[in-house]
Amino acid sequence: MFNLGASAQKENAAYKYHIRRTNSAITVDGLMNEQAWLQTDSANNFHMVLPMDTSLAKVRTTVRMTYDDNNFYILAICYTTVPGPYMVESLKRDFNFGKNDNFIFFIDPFDARTDGFTFGSNAAGAQWDGSMYEGAKVDLNWDNKWESSVKNYPDKWVFEAAIPFKSIRYKKGIKEWGINFSRNDLKAREKSSWAPVPRQFPTASLAYTGTMIWEEEPPASTSNISVIPYLLTGISKDYQNKKPTAYHHAIGGDVKVSLTPSINLDVTVNPDFSQVEVDQQVINLNRYELFFPEKRQFFLENGDIFSNFGYAEIRPFFSRRIGLNQPINFGARLTGKLNKDWRIGIMDVQTGDSDENDIAAGNYGMLTLQRRLLGRSNIGFLFVNKQVTGAVSTAAGKAESYNRNVGMEFNLASSSNAWTGKLLGLKSFTPGLTGRDFVLASHLQYVSKSFTLYLQEEYVGKNYHAAAGYLPRAGHIKISPKLLYTFFPKKGVLLSKGIQFTSNYYLNESFNRTDNESVLSYSMTFRNQSTIIISGINEDVKLLLPFDPTNSGKESLAIGSRHRYNTLNLQIVSKQQNLFTYLLEGTYGGYYDKGKRISLSGQIGYRFQPYVNIAINGSYQDLRLPAPYGNTRFTLFGPKMDVTLSNKLYFTGYMQYNEQLKNRNIYTRFQWRYKPASDFFIVYGDNSQPSPYTVKNRQLTIKWTYWWNI
């Protein structure tokens, strides 16, 4: 039903949990031996979500909750039906949901069914926490202080946790919160939830939460100020440019201030991101800029209100434009909810000059407002300003003095989440660029158990520019339809099978076709959760810019040349219950300039649960082209090992060999979480040329952080 009204009935309004205060102490140890637990209500009779959503869960789960002046407490008893060890990847926090036996819950303090928080654990005790946005998405980079414990028994495992009221954002006086509980049992091949969720949606879908009713108003959060200083020392050497050994010492940190229980101010001074993992390398055969995700903590926490404005390839703000090749002096960010309907985000970051990279200092400012409408939909406003504040000596470093973007978008979400969509408008202001400097885009999607229908349209003017954003191409019109139909056999080894058609159809601003990619796929999901996908791909490309089809510095194909070819793709994903897992993908077919391309890639993994997880990524590209290119072959190889001695002691190490870049990268990180949200790191990095073997650079960093609540 296409119901958008603000008064629309909540889908699972009948599912209610009454949470009552306790006056006795609770010890978080995974044991239900306190009197307080016996006086609570229980949530049980979970509903199956996968493999089918038409019955109660076969695996039993019982949840109890209570609270006092400082925390709310949750205890989940997760019974098992299949003997044997639990299935978990490791003890590392923020695990992969689909590869672990786990219990997770989702809370929506405003019961707005758009954003909230999630907490949980896998069966070995590894924690999961994140902030939620856009109704069902989870940002696992959100990190806060809370406590949990897991106890294992032959027929069940028990999760117990205490969540401080200081660690979440909520509004005083609201006594009804949205809530749902989710259970994933790999051995039983079953995913379930307390309030029922249709199988086509994740159990994180806030549209399907039940209601948690507080016995009295949740306690008002007291003064909440957190100071998170860091100390750093390190050593590095640039062999490639023959520079002397450099010694590094730094001090800085963050301050988090809760201005109200639902609005937070974050300030960072001289931030350091040396503990952040390096990007996973790829063999790049693309004509346009690749997208690599943000991994720096300051930009990730509550970052959805800034970074998700627009579309994946039309982002007026992309935080990786800030400070990757220049220092960040300081930054401030204010985010939160003014009330149930209004959400706000303000951010300002000042960078310094980088003479080495010839980048001028700059100031990046952003303001965004979001107003909830029609139940779960919203309208948003955005303003982004990049202002050059410094100067560099060379002509190459003279960047535009400023770039500004303003925009509005309407995000549609029906009460059942069956209908979603967007209407977007953006305009940029750049010195010397006028006319055709705006974006108009929209999409509409309908999802049911069997059908997915999607249509996106966009216009990006040739002079539209987002200096602080991500925009791989401009000056085009794009039409992108998608049609998916899924069958559910009642018998046999297949759980579902589906056929899907997608297309990306590009025209220039004169409405002349430039390129098109169409994909027809057939997918099979087996009852053991393994999958096979077969795809046929048709490419028709007119080059708008010179392009080397090997991306290795060879001669470029001519502007205006047209290239048509077909390829066949096969992808196989193993079931996740096994200790040994794999993802294999192969592509065979045509390529640019009437050439041929053979591609093999994949990942194999093995876990010695819960302590060691080994994964090997690989890719092989064989390009067979006429002169002057000839035959070109690239190999990428990347073994990685995660060792988790406990849920507080982690070691990560991996090597990446990229033949296309002629680079071998080694990265290792030791992390000791000696207190909640407080860490000690030792990080080593090494880049070298494989043949002949030549070291490019090396660095060793030791870093200490501490989370101090005032």
N, C-alpha and C positions, 0 to 999 in steps of 0.2 A: 504493500500500500504506500502511495506517494504522499506521506503525511509530514508536513513541515511545520505545522503550527506550534507555537511556544507552549500551548496547553496540551500538546499531544501526549497521550498516555505513555508512560515509561514502559518499555517492552517487558521488563521483568519486575514490575511494581509489586507483584504478589510475593516476591522473595524478600523476607525481612529478617534481620538479625538484631535482637535487642541486646546491647552491650551494657553491662552493669558495673558499677564501681566496686573495687575491693578495698577493704581496710587492713588486709593482712599482706605481709611481704611475700614476694615471689622471687625465687632464685632461678635464673635462666640456666638450666642444666639438662633439658630434655627429659626430665622426670615429672610426671603429673602427680606429685606427692604433696602438694599444698592444698589446704582446705579451700582456698579461693577458686580453684578449678572446678571443684564439685558443685559450686554455687552458680556456675555460668550456664547460659544456654549453649546448645550445640547445633552446628550446621552439618548435615549429612545428606544422604540420598542424592549424591552427585549424579549429574547427567552426562552420558557419553557424548563426546564431540567427534572423536575419530575412533574406530574407522567409520561408524555411522552415528547419526545424531537423533535416532528415533527411540531410544530406550534409556533406562537408568544405567549407570556405570556398573561394570562387573567387579571392578576393584573398589573396595570400600575406603572412604576417607571421612574422618570426623574432625571438625574444627571447633575450637572454643576461644573466646576472647574476653578480656576484662581490662580495666585501667585503674590508675591511681592519679595522684597530682602531677607526676612527672612523665609517665610512660603509658602507652597502651601495649598490652601483651597478647600474644597469639600462640596457640598450641595446636598443632595438626598431627593427628595419628594417621599414618599412611600404611594401611594394611596391604599385604601382598598375596597373590594367588599362585604365582609360579615360583617354585623353589630355586635356590641358587643365589649367587652374589648380585648385588645391585649394579646397574649399568651407569657408570659415571666416567667423564673424561679425565678429571683431575680435581684437585682441591683449589684450583685457581678461581677467584671470584668472577662474577659476571660471565658465566659459562654459556655455551651454546645450548639453547632450550631443547632442540630436537635430538641432542646427543647425550642427554642425561635423564635419569629418573629424578624428578623434581617436584616440589610443591612451591607455588608462587601465588601471591595474592595482589590484587589491584585495588587501590583506594582512590576515590574521587571526592575530596573534601567539600566541594561546592555542589556535588551532584549535578554538574552541568553536562556530563557525558562527553567532554572534550579533552580534558587534561587531568593529570593526577600523579600518583606515585605507585611504585611497585617494589615489593620486597619478597624474599624467599630464599630457598636453599636447594642444593641437590642432596641426594641420599647420603653423601659422604660429609656434608657440612659446609661445602663451599657456598659463600654468600652470593646473592643476586640483589642488586638494588638499582633503581633508575627512575628518572622522571618520564612522564607520559605526555604525549601531545597528539594532535590531529585524530583524537578518538581511539587510536589503537596502537600507535607507534611508541616505542620505548627507547629512551636515550640512556644507555648503560654507562655513559661517562659521568653521569651524576653520582656523586659519592658523598656520603654523610656518616655520622656516628650512630651506630646502633649495635645491638648485641644479639647473638643467636647461638644455639647449640643443637646438635643432632645426636640421638642415641639409636643404635641399630639392634634389632632383635630378629630371631629367625622368621617371624611371621609379620613383621611390621618395622617401620622406622618412624621416629617421633621428632618433629621439628618444634622448637620453642624459641621465641624471640621477644625482645623488649625494644620498642620503637619510641625514642624520646619525642615528646611533642615539639621540642625545639628543632628536630630534624626535618620537619615537614612544614608546609605552608597551608594555613587554613584561616577562615574568617570566624571571629568570635560570634557566637549566637546561633550558628547553624548546627542543628541537632540531627540532621539526616544526611549521611554521606553515602555515596555510591560505593559498592564493594562487590568483589567476586573472588572466588578461590579457584585455582587451576591445579590440576594434577597430571603429570606425564609419567606413564609407566611403560618403559620400553620392553620389558620382558613380556608383559601382557598385551603389548601393542595397542595401548589404549590411552587416549587423552580425554580428560573429563573436566567438568566445572560444576560448581554449586548451582548458580543460576544458569539455565541452559543457553548455549550459544550455537547457532547454526554452523555446520561444518565448514562452510565457505568463508567464515570469518575466524580470526585468531581468538583465543580465550581472553586476550588482552582488550578485546573490543568493549569500550566503556558504554556503548549503546545498550549492552546486555547485562549491565551490573544489577545486582539486587540493592537493597537499602540497609545500611547499618544505622539503627536508631539508638542514640545515646540516652541513657537514663536521665542525665542532666547535661547542660552545656559542657562541651569539652573544656578542660581547664585552659584559661588564657595563658599563653606563653609568656614567661617572664623575660627580662632583658636577655637578649641572645646576641652576643658579640663573640666572634671567633677570630683569633689571630693565628696565622699559619706561616711562621717564618721558615726560611731555609738558609743553610750554610753550604757552600760548595767549594771544592778545590779540584784542580785537574791539571793535566799536562797534555799537550798536543804537538804534533810536528807535521809540517807540510813539506814532504819530500819532493813532490812534483815541481813546486816553485822554488825549491832550495832555500826555504826560510828556516831560521833558527828555531830551536825548541821553545815553545811558549808555555808559560805557567799561568794558570787561571785561578783566581780567588774571587768569590762573589758572595754577597748577602742580599737578601730581598725577602719578599713574601706577599701574602694576601691577607686582607681583612674582610670578613663577612659580617654584615650588620643587618639584623632583622628590624627594619624600621617599623613594620607592623607584623603580625603573625602571617601575613600573606604577601608582603613586599620585602625584597632583599636587596641590599646594596653590597656589591663586591668591588673591592679596590685592590689593584696589584701594583707593586713598585719593583722595578728591575726584575721582571719575571725571568725564570729559567725553565727551559723545557728539555734539558739534556736527557731526562729519563724516558722521553717519548720514543717509541719504536720507530725505526726508519720505515719508509714506504716500501711496500712489496713491489719489486720490479716486474715489468712486463716487457714482452717484445712488442714494440710500437710500430704498427703498420697503418696508423690512422692519418688522415689528411688534416685533422684539426687537433687542438690541444686536448690532452687527456685530463680526466678529472681524478684527483687523488683526495681522499677524505681528510678532514681536519682531525688531528689527534691531540691538540694542546688543550689542557684542562680548562684554562680560563675562558676559552672561546666555546667550549662544549657545554658547560653547565648552563641549563636554561637557554641554550643557543637556538632552539627551534624557532623562537619568535623572530629572530633575526635571519637565520640562514635558510629557512624554508619558504620565504616569500618568493613567489614565482614558480618556475618549473626547473627540472633537473638541468636543462641547458639554457635557461634564462634566469640567472641569479643576479639580482642587482647588488647583493652583498655576499661575498665569499671570504671568510676570515683568513684563508691561507694567503690572501694578497697582503696581509699585514705581518711584517716582521720576520719573514722566513730568511731573508738575506740582509737584514739590518736589525739593530737592537731595538727592543721595545723599552722605552723609559718608564712609562706608567700607563695605567688604564683603569677605567671605572665603568661599572655596569649596574644599572638598576632594573630589576625585573620583578614581575609579580602580578597579582590580581587586585584591582581596586575594589571590586565586588564580584558577584557571581557572573556579571555580564561583561565587565571591562577588564582587559589585560594590557599591560604597558611594558615597554622595553626601551631603555636609553643606554647607549654605550659611547664612550669616547676613549680613544687610544692614541698616544703620542709615540712616534718612532724617532730614532736618531739617525744622523747621517752615517752612511757606509761608504767611505772613500775607496775601500777595497773593491766593492761591487758597483761603485759609481751610482749610488742610489741616494737621493736627497731625503732628508727628514720630512715626515708628513704627519698630519693629524687626520684621524678617521673618526667621524661622528655619525651616529645613527639614532633615529627615533622611530619607533613603531608603536601603533595603537591597534587594538583588536576589540571589536564589539560583537558579542554573541547575539544572534538573531534567530528567530524561527526555530527555537529549541536547540538544535545542535549545529546550526550554520553560523557563520561569522563574516563580518566585513572588516578589512584591515587597511591601514594607512602606513606608508613607509617614506622616510626621508634619509638619504645617504649622502654624506659629503666627504670627499677626499680633498684635502688642501695641502699643497706642498709648502712646508715651512722652512726648509733648509736649502742649501745650494751645494752643488758639486762643481768640480773644476772643468770637466771635459764637456764637449758638445753633446756626446751621447747621453750624458746624465741630465740634460736639461729636459725635464718632463713637463707635461702640461701643468699649469699653475693650479688648476682645480678640475674636479669632475663631480657633478651632483646628479642624483637620481631621485625622482619622486614617483610614487605609485600608489595604486589602490587595487585591492582584490576582494572578490566575494567568493567565499568557500561554502559550497552547498553540502549538507549532510542530512539525509532524512533520518527520522527517528529510529528506523530499523537498519540504517546504514546501507540499504539496498541501492539508493540513489546518492551519488556524490558528483561534485563538479567544481569548476572554478571559472571565474571571469576576471581577467587581469589587464590592467593598463599601466604602462610605465613611460616616463619621459626623462631623457638625460639632457644635461646642460654642460657643454664642453667648449672651451675657447676654439673658435675657428670651424666648428661643426654646427650647422643649422639646417633645418629642414630634414624630413624623414629620420628624425631622431627619437622615435617612440616605438613602443611595443603594444600590440593588442593580441591577446591570446585567450583561449577558453577550452574547456573540455567538459564532457558529460559522460558518466559511467553508470551502468545498471548491472548489479550482480545478484544472481539467484543461485540456487544449488546447481542448476544445470547450465545456465547462460551467463556469460559476461559480454556486455556490449560497451564499447568505448569509442569515442570520437574526440580528437583534439585538433584545433586549428590555431595557427599563430602567424602573426606578421611581425617581423623584426626589421626596422628601417636600417638602411646602410650606414647612417650616421648615428645610430643609437650606440652609446658607449657606456660601459660599466667598469670604470677603472678599479673599483673595489669589489667587483663581482666576477662571475664566471659566465662567459658568453663565447663559446667556441666559434660561432659564425653569425654573421649579420647580413642584411640585405636579402631577405628571402621570405617566402610564404610557405608554410608547411601544413600538410593535412595528414593526420595519422589515425586511421581506423584500426580497431581490433575487434575480433569476433571469436569467442570461445564457446564450444558446447561440450559438456562433460556427461558421459554415460556411467551408470553405476550397475554393473552386472550383479545379479542376485546369487550366482554360483560361480565356482571356478577360482583360479589363482589371482585374477585381477580384482582389485578393489575399485578402480575407476580407470577410464580411458577417455581421452578427449582429443578433439581436433580444433586447431587454432589458426587463424589468419591474422597477420599484422602487416602494416605497410607504413613507410615514411616517404611521403611524396613531396618533393621540393620544387618550387617555382621561383623565378626571380621576380623583381618588383614590377616587371612588365608582363607578368603572368605567363612566361615561357618556361616550360619544364626544364630543370637542370639535372636532377638526379632522383632516383627512386630505389628503395629497397623493400621487397615484398618477401614475406616468410610464411610458408605453410608448414605446420607442425602437427605431428601425431604423438601423443604421450600416453604412456601406460604406467600406472601405479599399482604395484602388487600388494597383496595383503600383508607381506612382511615389510612393507614401506620402502622397498627398493623401486627405482624408476628407470624407464627407458624413454628417450625422446628422439624422434627422427624428424629432421627438418630439411625442406628444400628452399633454397634462397635464390632470388633473382635480383641482380644488381644492374642498374643502368646509371652511369655517372658521366656528367659533363664537367670537366675540370674548370674551376673558376680561378685557380691559383696554380703556379708551377708545383709539381709533386713528384718526388722521387719514390717510386713504389716499394723500394727496399728500406727507405729512411736511414740510409747509411752513407750519405754524402755523394751519391752518384748523380749522374745527369738527370734532370727533371723532365717529365712529360709536359707537352705543350699545353698552354691555356687554350680552352675551347675544344680539346680533343675529347671524343666520346668513347666510353668503354662499357661493353655489355658482356655479362658472363653469369653463369649459374653454378651453384655449389650445393653439395649434399653434406649434412651434418648429423652426427650420431653422438648422443650423450647417454652414459650409463652411470647411475648412482647406486651404490650398494646399500643394503639395509644398515641402519645405525646401531642395531643391537649387538653386532659383532665387535670383538676386540680389534679385528682387522677390517678397515673400511677403505673404500676407494671411490673416486670420481674420475671417469675416463671420457675424453671427448676427441672426436676426430672429424676433420673437414677435408673434402676433396672436391676440386672443381676448377673453374676458370679464375682468371685474375686480370689485372690491368694489362693493356697492350697485347691482348690475345694470348696471355700467358697462362700458366697453370700454378695452382697452389695446393700443397699438401700440408696439413696442420695436425699435429698430435699434441694433446695437453692433458693434464690431469693432476690428481693428488692421491697419494696413498698414505694411510695412517695406521699406526698400531699403538695401543695403550696398555700399559701395565698399571691398571687402575688400582688406586686413584693417584699414584705418585708420578708416573712418567707417561707423557704423550708425545709420540714421534710422528711427524708429518713430512712428506717429501713432495714438493711441488715441481712440476717440470713442464716444459713446452718446447716443441720442435717445429720450425717453420721451414719448408722447402719451397722456394719460389723459382719457377722455371720460366724465364722471360727471354725475348729476343735480344739481340745486340742493341745497345752497348751493355745491357745488364747481365745477360747470361744467367747461369744458375747461382742462386744465393741461398745459403742455409744458415739459420740461426738456432742456437740452443740456449735455453734458460734452465737452470737447475738450482733448486733451493731447499735443502733439508733444514728442518726446524725441530727443536726439542724443548718441551716444557717440563720442568721438574718441580713438583710441588711437595715438599717434605711435610708441610702442614698447611692449614688455611691461612698461615701468616708468613710462610717462608717460601719464596718462589725463585726459580732460576729459569731464564729463557736464553736460548742461544740458537742462532741460525746463520747460514752462509748463503749468499746469492751470487751465482755466476751468470752473467749476462753477456753472451757472445756479441750481440748487436752493439752494446755500449763498450765492449772490451773492458769490462769491469768485474772484479770480484769483491764482494762486500761481506765482512764478518761483523756480527753484532752479538754482544752478550750483555745480559742484565741480571744482577742479583738484587732481590728486593726482600727486605725484612719489615713486615708491618708489626712493629714492636708494641704499638698501642692503636686503638681504633683510629683510622684515617691519618696515622703518623708513620712515616716510612724512613728507611735507610737504604740508599741505592749505591751500587758499584756498577758502572757502565763502561764497556770497552767497545770501540769501533775501529774498523780497519778497511781501507779501500786500496786495491792494488790492480795493476794490469796483469792479466794472466800470462800472456806470451809476447815477448819474453817477460818473465816475472819481474815486476817493478813495483815497489811500494809507492803509493800516491800520498797517503796521509794516515795517521793514527792518532787516536785520542783516548784518554782514560779520565773518567770523572767519578768523584765520590761526592754524594749529596745526602744531606740530612734534612728532614722536614718534621715539624711537630704541630699538631692541631691542639690549640689551647682555647678552651671555652672560658670566657670571662663571666 
